[in-house]
Amino acid sequence: MTQTYPAGQTRETLPRPHRNMLVRKLEGFGPLPEADRKLVARLADGGRQLPPRSDIITEGQNPENVHLIVSGMACRYKLIDSGCRQILAIFLPGDFCDLHVFILDHMDHSISTLTDCTVVDMPRSAVFQMLERPAIAKALWWATLVDEAVLRERLVDIGRRPARERISHLLCEIYVRMQAVGLVDGQSFDFRLTQTDIADALGLTNVSVNKVIMELRRDGVLEASNAHISVLKPDALQAIGKFSDDYLHLT
């Protein structure tokens, strides 16, 4: 999980990251022309504020807009008849909740905030406007393929990885994704997911999640509070989770 840079460049010589989270996200897949940066920043500006546990759109509703997370964390989820929730994806700043969702007649899943969030409701006309720009379109397709790769990793988590490994893997992934949009300070990042959120994402119980987090803290791998995680030993966490960031395809 060490920060790497393109050949011949250093942290000091890289172009200054854009303040807009979507621009940062897309430029993780390759540089955008200045005109494209300005367009994306304009279309992704503003947004509405939502508190934690607020549904952005629910299963069965007609999706008219694409939802972009500007700040905070959100998720895609399904509820089963017992009322139990399965989290299918975790969204971070700069993430579209579902880029092509407006094609559907109705939602087959729900999207909810996990923390305080700023959400931009982007009309389909804005999405088409971005897709007309080749560099943006390439980055958006790339982002969609990464979303699918992340889902494959969750399937492996739930199907084959033991609890300690799957939790460590998820924490490594969030660390790298947060780092890509400039939200890691040193080796620390804002983390407001509850143990229930982690359990619902990984098919575990709260007891199992609590046990693993306590073990990682006891072993000096990380420090965790209700709102923050510091990864004290990134290489150790990566080894425990058998994590490689190749599937995130970040440049």
Sequence and secondary structure as in RCSB ss.txt:
>XXXX:A:sequence
MTQTYPAGQTRETLPRPHRNMLVRKLEGFGPLPEADRKLVARLADGGRQLPPRSDIITEGQNPENVHLIVSGMAC
RYKLIDSGCRQILAIFLPGDFCDLHVFILDHMDHSISTLTDCTVVDMPRSAVFQMLERPAIAKALWWATLVDEAV
LRERLVDIGRRPARERISHLLCEIYVRMQAVGLVDGQSFDFRLTQTDIADALGLTNVSVNKVIMELRRDGVLEAS
NAHISVLKPDALQAIGKFSDDYLHLT
>XXXX:A:secstr
      TT  TTTS    SSHHHHHHHTSS   HHHHHHHHHHT   EEE TT EEE TTS   EEEEEEES EE
EEEE TTS EEEEEEE TT BS TTGGGSSS SSEEEESSSEEEEEEEHHHHHHHHTSHHHHHHHHHHHHHHHHH
HHHHHHHHHH  HHHHHHHHHHHHHHHHHHTT EETTEEE    HHHHHHHHT  HHHHHHHHHHHHHTTSEEE 
SSEEEES HHHHHHHHT  GGGG   
